[in-house]
């Protein structure tokens, strides 16, 4: 016999069983599935990390979109900002309004993005929409997808940090007291 494969129950820790078998059978080489295919798992984890970096760059580019839309909103609403300021609205309140607008844009985009991602992954798991090239040589014919809650949490956190930072930057830098022109109405009778 050159090899013996042991199938464990679903809730069993394979590392603990491997350690116990090493103490019982010190002359044998004991490896878990991850240890047997370590190179493949390293490649898959590297692929996941690189894909996450690429998506992070896409998020960074999307940040410029948020910056641009808030900047255009401030430029378009300059007269309204002046009216609010002239009526006694404090600059801090105006900044909060535009910060809230940025937060709404960020949260709406993040929510729609996560729902879209979940839907696409769910459809891939159920129906195998994206097929592998030479499916005859693989165990499965569709590209495998696993949804992990930690990935959703990390993605949401990164989107919120980037979006909130962009909103804070715009509301603090573009809305300055020297950028607001106060116009007084001429109420003197001619």
GROMACS elastic network, one bead per residue, 0.5 to 0.9 nm:
[ bonds ]
;  ai    aj funct       b0    kb
    1     4     6  0.75765   500
    8    11     6  0.81901   500
    8    12     6  0.62775   500
    8    13     6  0.84119   500
    8    14     6  0.74480   500
    8    17     6  0.88133   500
    9    12     6  0.54965   500
    9    13     6  0.88563   500
   10    13     6  0.85899   500
   12    15     6  0.89260   500
   12    16     6  0.82613   500
   12    17     6  0.79292   500
   13    16     6  0.55411   500
   13    17     6  0.65803   500
   13    18     6  0.87819   500
   14    17     6  0.51567   500
   14    18     6  0.60346   500
   14    19     6  0.86287   500
   14    32     6  0.64959   500
   14    33     6  0.85907   500
   15    19     6  0.61700   500
   15    20     6  0.86564   500
   15    31     6  0.88521   500
   15    32     6  0.70236   500
   16    19     6  0.51365   500
   16    20     6  0.62697   500
   16    21     6  0.86602   500
   17    20     6  0.51001   500
   17    21     6  0.61408   500
   17    22     6  0.85944   500
   18    21     6  0.51345   500
   18    22     6  0.61815   500
   18    23     6  0.88345   500
   18    30     6  0.62368   500
   18    31     6  0.67785   500
   18    32     6  0.67683   500
   19    22     6  0.50945   500
   19    23     6  0.65227   500
   19    24     6  0.88523   500
   19    30     6  0.83085   500
   20    23     6  0.52981   500
   20    24     6  0.63879   500
   20    25     6  0.86022   500
   21    25     6  0.57378   500
   21    26     6  0.78397   500
   21    28     6  0.88188   500
   21    30     6  0.71216   500
   22    25     6  0.51463   500
   22    26     6  0.51325   500
   22    27     6  0.81542   500
   22    28     6  0.73160   500
   22    29     6  0.76468   500
   22    30     6  0.63689   500
   23    26     6  0.56388   500
   25    28     6  0.56328   500
   25    29     6  0.83438   500
   25    30     6  0.85396   500
   26    29     6  0.76879   500
   26    30     6  0.88473   500
   31    34     6  0.78661   500
   31    35     6  0.55413   500
   31    36     6  0.59952   500
   32    35     6  0.51164   500
   32    36     6  0.61879   500
   32    37     6  0.87085   500
   33    36     6  0.50878   500
   33    37     6  0.62899   500
   33    38     6  0.81904   500
   34    37     6  0.52588   500
   34    38     6  0.53923   500
   34    39     6  0.88857   500
   34    40     6  0.86926   500
   34    41     6  0.68918   500
   35    39     6  0.85129   500
   35    41     6  0.88601   500
   36    39     6  0.84235   500
   37    40     6  0.54524   500
   37    41     6  0.63697   500
   37    42     6  0.87485   500
   38    41     6  0.51469   500
   38    42     6  0.61020   500
   38    43     6  0.86143   500
   39    42     6  0.50976   500
   39    43     6  0.62400   500
   39    44     6  0.86996   500
   40    43     6  0.50976   500
   40    44     6  0.62328   500
   40    45     6  0.86605   500
   41    44     6  0.50315   500
   41    45     6  0.61014   500
   41    46     6  0.84901   500
   42    45     6  0.51390   500
   42    46     6  0.60626   500
   42    47     6  0.84828   500
   43    46     6  0.50681   500
   43    47     6  0.60582   500
   43    48     6  0.86050   500
   44    48     6  0.61775   500
   44    49     6  0.86209   500
   45    48     6  0.50338   500
   45    49     6  0.61811   500
   45    50     6  0.86411   500
   46    49     6  0.50191   500
   46    50     6  0.61075   500
   46    51     6  0.84874   500
   47    50     6  0.51748   500
   47    51     6  0.60731   500
   47    52     6  0.85016   500
   48    51     6  0.51078   500
   48    52     6  0.61124   500
   48    53     6  0.86735   500
   49    52     6  0.50023   500
   49    53     6  0.62359   500
   49    54     6  0.86990   500
   50    54     6  0.62063   500
   50    55     6  0.85918   500
   51    54     6  0.50821   500
   51    55     6  0.61935   500
   51    56     6  0.84925   500
   52    55     6  0.50667   500
   52    56     6  0.60360   500
   52    57     6  0.86986   500
   52   155     6  0.89415   500
   53    57     6  0.62919   500
   53    58     6  0.86671   500
   54    57     6  0.51175   500
   54    58     6  0.63758   500
   54    59     6  0.87144   500
   55    59     6  0.62074   500
   55    60     6  0.86004   500
   56    60     6  0.62236   500
   56    61     6  0.87078   500
   56   155     6  0.87062   500
   56   158     6  0.81153   500
   56   159     6  0.88244   500
   57    61     6  0.62680   500
   57    62     6  0.85357   500
   58    61     6  0.50773   500
   58    62     6  0.61668   500
   58    63     6  0.86329   500
   59    63     6  0.61908   500
   59    64     6  0.89433   500
   59   158     6  0.84579   500
   59   159     6  0.69671   500
   59   162     6  0.79349   500
   60    64     6  0.69282   500
   60   159     6  0.89731   500
   60   162     6  0.74695   500
   61    64     6  0.53502   500
   61    65     6  0.68825   500
   62    66     6  0.64966   500
   62    67     6  0.87208   500
   62   163     6  0.89477   500
   63    66     6  0.50104   500
   63    67     6  0.61842   500
   63    68     6  0.84978   500
   63   159     6  0.88647   500
   63   162     6  0.66982   500
   63   163     6  0.64382   500
   63   166     6  0.67014   500
   64    68     6  0.59394   500
   64    69     6  0.84691   500
   64   166     6  0.82179   500
   65    68     6  0.50078   500
   65    69     6  0.60648   500
   65    70     6  0.85332   500
   66    69     6  0.51860   500
   66    70     6  0.61195   500
   66    71     6  0.84154   500
   66   102     6  0.72621   500
   66   105     6  0.75867   500
   66   106     6  0.78296   500
   66   163     6  0.73204   500
   66   166     6  0.70486   500
   66   167     6  0.77500   500
   67    70     6  0.53233   500
   67    71     6  0.60038   500
   67    72     6  0.85623   500
   67   102     6  0.86258   500
   67   163     6  0.88995   500
   67   166     6  0.61041   500
   67   167     6  0.72582   500
   67   169     6  0.84974   500
   67   170     6  0.67803   500
   68    71     6  0.50626   500
   68    72     6  0.60875   500
   68    73     6  0.84692   500
   69    72     6  0.51342   500
   69    73     6  0.60560   500
   69    74     6  0.86519   500
   69   102     6  0.89393   500
   70    74     6  0.61767   500
   70    75     6  0.86018   500
   70    98     6  0.75515   500
   70   101     6  0.79651   500
   70   102     6  0.68715   500
   70   167     6  0.76724   500
   70   170     6  0.69615   500
   70   171     6  0.85556   500
   71    74     6  0.51656   500
   71    75     6  0.62467   500
   71    76     6  0.86113   500
   71   170     6  0.69669   500
   71   174     6  0.75849   500
   72    76     6  0.59877   500
   72    77     6  0.84060   500
   73    76     6  0.51127   500
   73    77     6  0.59789   500
   73    78     6  0.84362   500
   73    98     6  0.86711   500
   74    77     6  0.51120   500
   74    78     6  0.59022   500
   74    81     6  0.81420   500
   74    98     6  0.79574   500
   74   174     6  0.78817   500
   74   175     6  0.81178   500
   75    78     6  0.52756   500
   75    79     6  0.86143   500
   76    79     6  0.76811   500
   76    80     6  0.85360   500
   77    80     6  0.50980   500
   77    81     6  0.60408   500
   77    82     6  0.85819   500
   78    82     6  0.61860   500
   78    83     6  0.86458   500
   78   180     6  0.77177   500
   78   181     6  0.88607   500
   79    82     6  0.50243   500
   79    83     6  0.62185   500
   79    84     6  0.86747   500
   79   181     6  0.87888   500
   80    84     6  0.61584   500
   80    85     6  0.84902   500
   81    84     6  0.51377   500
   81    85     6  0.60680   500
   81    86     6  0.84626   500
   81    94     6  0.73648   500
   81   180     6  0.73715   500
   81   181     6  0.89829   500
   82    85     6  0.50124   500
   82    86     6  0.59239   500
   82    87     6  0.84708   500
   82   180     6  0.60167   500
   82   181     6  0.61134   500
   82   182     6  0.59736   500
   82   183     6  0.74061   500
   83    86     6  0.50285   500
   83    87     6  0.61185   500
   83    88     6  0.87807   500
   83    89     6  0.87937   500
   83   182     6  0.79084   500
   83   183     6  0.80657   500
   84    87     6  0.51307   500
   84    88     6  0.65759   500
   84    89     6  0.53918   500
   84    90     6  0.82935   500
   84    94     6  0.80868   500
   85    88     6  0.52847   500
   85    90     6  0.63781   500
   85    91     6  0.70130   500
   85    94     6  0.81387   500
   85   180     6  0.77942   500
   85   181     6  0.86993   500
   85   182     6  0.71515   500
   86    89     6  0.71540   500
   86   181     6  0.88366   500
   86   182     6  0.59103   500
   86   183     6  0.69770   500
   86   184     6  0.75327   500
   89    92     6  0.84287   500
   89    93     6  0.67103   500
   89    94     6  0.72285   500
   90    93     6  0.53580   500
   90    94     6  0.66122   500
   90    95     6  0.88426   500
   91    94     6  0.50977   500
   91    95     6  0.62107   500
   91    96     6  0.86653   500
   91   175     6  0.77563   500
   91   176     6  0.77550   500
   91   177     6  0.70935   500
   92    95     6  0.50411   500
   92    96     6  0.62398   500
   92    97     6  0.87618   500
   93    97     6  0.63230   500
   93    98     6  0.89224   500
   94    97     6  0.50927   500
   94    98     6  0.65792   500
   94    99     6  0.86536   500
   94   171     6  0.83922   500
   94   175     6  0.79918   500
   95    98     6  0.53495   500
   95    99     6  0.60802   500
   95   100     6  0.85449   500
   95   168     6  0.86730   500
   95   170     6  0.87849   500
   95   171     6  0.50665   500
   95   172     6  0.67825   500
   95   175     6  0.65398   500
   95   176     6  0.89480   500
   96   100     6  0.59644   500
   96   101     6  0.84957   500
   96   171     6  0.73677   500
   97   100     6  0.51687   500
   97   101     6  0.63017   500
   97   102     6  0.88456   500
   97   171     6  0.84927   500
   98   102     6  0.63159   500
   98   103     6  0.86388   500
   98   167     6  0.74979   500
   98   168     6  0.87181   500
   98   170     6  0.80448   500
   98   171     6  0.58698   500
   99   102     6  0.51139   500
   99   103     6  0.62400   500
   99   104     6  0.86737   500
   99   164     6  0.79905   500
   99   167     6  0.52142   500
   99   168     6  0.59634   500
   99   169     6  0.88251   500
   99   170     6  0.77163   500
   99   171     6  0.56366   500
   99   172     6  0.87185   500
  100   104     6  0.61324   500
  100   105     6  0.86191   500
  100   167     6  0.79558   500
  101   104     6  0.51152   500
  101   105     6  0.62778   500
  101   106     6  0.86541   500
  101   167     6  0.79461   500
  102   105     6  0.50891   500
  102   106     6  0.61205   500
  102   107     6  0.85862   500
  102   163     6  0.71220   500
  102   164     6  0.70732   500
  102   166     6  0.76993   500
  102   168     6  0.81431   500
  102   170     6  0.87143   500
  102   171     6  0.87770   500
  103   106     6  0.50593   500
  103   107     6  0.60215   500
  103   108     6  0.83901   500
  103   160     6  0.82218   500
  103   163     6  0.68792   500
  103   164     6  0.61001   500
  103   167     6  0.67127   500
  104   107     6  0.52416   500
  104   108     6  0.59251   500
  104   109     6  0.84112   500
  105   108     6  0.52932   500
  105   109     6  0.61232   500
  105   110     6  0.85360   500
  105   163     6  0.82237   500
  106   109     6  0.52414   500
  106   110     6  0.60166   500
  106   111     6  0.85129   500
  106   159     6  0.73238   500
  106   160     6  0.66450   500
  106   162     6  0.86820   500
  106   163     6  0.53460   500
  106   164     6  0.73815   500
  106   167     6  0.87295   500
  107   111     6  0.59302   500
  107   112     6  0.84426   500
  107   156     6  0.89742   500
  107   159     6  0.84126   500
  107   160     6  0.71637   500
  107   163     6  0.82797   500
  108   111     6  0.52359   500
  108   112     6  0.61254   500
  108   113     6  0.84196   500
  109   112     6  0.52354   500
  109   113     6  0.59151   500
  109   114     6  0.85214   500
  109   159     6  0.88615   500
  110   113     6  0.50463   500
  110   114     6  0.60612   500
  110   115     6  0.85156   500
  110   155     6  0.86212   500
  110   156     6  0.65120   500
  110   159     6  0.65549   500
  110   160     6  0.76702   500
  111   114     6  0.52531   500
  111   115     6  0.61377   500
  111   116     6  0.85060   500
  111   156     6  0.83243   500
  112   115     6  0.51674   500
  112   116     6  0.60252   500
  112   117     6  0.85244   500
  113   116     6  0.50757   500
  113   117     6  0.60392   500
  113   118     6  0.85031   500
  114   117     6  0.50269   500
  114   118     6  0.60077   500
  114   119     6  0.84602   500
  114   152     6  0.71754   500
  114   155     6  0.83987   500
  114   156     6  0.78115   500
  115   118     6  0.51269   500
  115   119     6  0.60810   500
  115   120     6  0.86183   500
  116   119     6  0.50958   500
  116   120     6  0.61438   500
  116   121     6  0.85726   500
  117   120     6  0.52019   500
  117   121     6  0.61040   500
  117   122     6  0.84339   500
  118   121     6  0.51982   500
  118   122     6  0.59604   500
  118   123     6  0.85399   500
  118   147     6  0.77990   500
  118   152     6  0.88964   500
  119   122     6  0.50594   500
  119   123     6  0.61068   500
  119   124     6  0.85316   500
  120   123     6  0.51623   500
  120   124     6  0.61427   500
  120   125     6  0.86514   500
  121   125     6  0.61440   500
  121   126     6  0.86218   500
  121   145     6  0.64689   500
  121   146     6  0.76921   500
  121   147     6  0.71128   500
  122   125     6  0.51044   500
  122   126     6  0.61541   500
  122   127     6  0.83835   500
  122   145     6  0.84801   500
  122   147     6  0.83219   500
  123   126     6  0.51548   500
  123   127     6  0.56100   500
  123   128     6  0.69451   500
  123   129     6  0.70215   500
  124   127     6  0.54394   500
  124   129     6  0.52873   500
  124   130     6  0.67840   500
  124   142     6  0.79202   500
  124   143     6  0.76961   500
  124   144     6  0.77246   500
  124   145     6  0.69190   500
  125   128     6  0.58137   500
  125   129     6  0.83693   500
  125   142     6  0.86413   500
  125   143     6  0.86468   500
  125   144     6  0.70689   500
  125   145     6  0.62091   500
  125   146     6  0.78599   500
  126   129     6  0.85422   500
  127   130     6  0.88399   500
  127   142     6  0.85605   500
  128   131     6  0.65132   500
  128   141     6  0.78775   500
  128   143     6  0.68742   500
  128   144     6  0.80208   500
  129   142     6  0.70260   500
  129   143     6  0.82316   500
  130   141     6  0.89301   500
  130   142     6  0.58291   500
  130   143     6  0.58999   500
  130   144     6  0.89921   500
  131   134     6  0.89121   500
  131   135     6  0.75913   500
  131   140     6  0.89989   500
  131   141     6  0.58385   500
  131   143     6  0.56667   500
  132   135     6  0.55143   500
  132   138     6  0.83108   500
  132   140     6  0.81627   500
  132   141     6  0.56313   500
  132   142     6  0.53047   500
  132   143     6  0.56465   500
  133   136     6  0.87959   500
  133   141     6  0.82072   500
  133   142     6  0.88975   500
  134   137     6  0.61261   500
  134   138     6  0.74300   500
  134   141     6  0.80771   500
  135   138     6  0.53913   500
  135   139     6  0.78254   500
  135   140     6  0.68599   500
  135   142     6  0.76738   500
  136   139     6  0.78956   500
  136   140     6  0.84417   500
  136   141     6  0.73955   500
  137   140     6  0.87056   500
  137   141     6  0.88275   500
  138   141     6  0.65979   500
  140   143     6  0.75684   500
  140   144     6  0.78330   500
  141   144     6  0.88083   500
  147   150     6  0.88269   500
  147   151     6  0.75921   500
  147   152     6  0.82714   500
  148   151     6  0.55018   500
  148   152     6  0.69056   500
  149   152     6  0.51618   500
  149   153     6  0.62607   500
  149   154     6  0.86835   500
  150   153     6  0.50002   500
  150   154     6  0.60467   500
  150   155     6  0.84601   500
  151   154     6  0.51848   500
  151   155     6  0.60576   500
  151   156     6  0.85031   500
  152   155     6  0.51751   500
  152   156     6  0.60704   500
  152   157     6  0.85211   500
  153   156     6  0.51523   500
  153   157     6  0.60573   500
  153   158     6  0.86323   500
  154   157     6  0.50610   500
  154   158     6  0.61619   500
  154   159     6  0.85922   500
  155   158     6  0.52314   500
  155   159     6  0.61561   500
  155   160     6  0.85492   500
  156   159     6  0.51785   500
  156   160     6  0.60647   500
  156   161     6  0.85760   500
  157   160     6  0.51579   500
  157   161     6  0.60953   500
  157   162     6  0.85779   500
  158   161     6  0.51738   500
  158   162     6  0.61190   500
  158   163     6  0.84083   500
  159   162     6  0.52843   500
  159   163     6  0.58990   500
  159   164     6  0.83379   500
  160   163     6  0.50839   500
  160   164     6  0.57530   500
  160   165     6  0.82150   500
  161   164     6  0.53032   500
  161   165     6  0.59697   500
  161   166     6  0.85271   500
  162   165     6  0.51901   500
  162   166     6  0.61735   500
  162   167     6  0.86408   500
  163   166     6  0.51273   500
  163   167     6  0.61345   500
  163   168     6  0.85637   500
  164   167     6  0.50055   500
  164   168     6  0.60161   500
  164   169     6  0.84489   500
  165   168     6  0.51081   500
  165   169     6  0.60376   500
  165   170     6  0.86135   500
  166   169     6  0.50672   500
  166   170     6  0.62095   500
  166   171     6  0.85835   500
  167   170     6  0.52583   500
  167   171     6  0.60820   500
  167   172     6  0.84805   500
  168   171     6  0.51877   500
  168   172     6  0.59518   500
  168   173     6  0.83107   500
  169   172     6  0.53144   500
  169   173     6  0.57890   500
  169   174     6  0.79468   500
  170   173     6  0.53566   500
  170   174     6  0.54641   500
  170   175     6  0.74257   500
  171   174     6  0.59439   500
  171   175     6  0.56818   500
  171   176     6  0.86623   500
  172   175     6  0.58084   500
  172   176     6  0.71228   500
  173   176     6  0.65330   500
  174   179     6  0.75157   500
  175   178     6  0.83779   500
  175   179     6  0.64276   500
  175   180     6  0.75596   500
  176   179     6  0.52193   500
  176   180     6  0.68506   500
  177   180     6  0.54578   500
  177   181     6  0.82370   500
  178   181     6  0.72850   500
  184   187     6  0.87619   500
  185   188     6  0.89544   500
  186   189     6  0.84424   500
